[in-house]
């Protein structure tokens, strides 16, 4: 494992993907437990980003992923809710029940 530097200058070992995803899910559960259901997605996103940054992770919000179609590049092709450590894409959904359209969005 390699060492990365936190915002406060401390060093830590780089997390393997399973540990990283466990940490992200744990922080998401903390946010949801604290705030409860029914708020806007942007509120949960802001709070989750705060928790992840406090844990020393690199968090990018609303990151644009260009899409190439034939001879053109769509600069605003896809917008990812969060990209953590440049390795994990997080797509937030604030719904009572997951529907097939949500699964299709995740696959995209």
Residue, then its C-alpha position, 0 to 999 in steps of 0.5 A: x500500500x502507498x502512503x497518501x497525505x491528508x489535508x492536515x499533513x498527516x500520512x496514512x496508508x492508501x485504502x484498498x477498494x473494499x476498505x474504501x467502499x466500506x468507509x463510504x457506505x459507513x459515512x453515508x449511513x451516518x449522514x442518513x441516520x443523523x438527517x433522516x429521510x425526506x431531504x433534497x439529494x443536494x443536502x445529503x451530498x453536501x453532508x456526505x462530502x463533508x464526512x468523507x473530507x473529514x476522513x481525509x479522502x479526496x472528494x470531487x462533486x458534480x464531476x463532468x465526464x465528457x462523452x464522445x459521439x462519433x466525431x463530436x465530444x459532448x463536454x457536459x455528457x454525464x455528471x457524476x454526483x461524487x468521485x472519491x479518491x479518483x476511484x469510486x463513483x457515488x451516485x446518490x438517490x433520495x427515493x423511498x423505493x428503488x425503481x428500474x429507472x434508477x438502476x438504469x441510471x446507475x449502469x450509465 
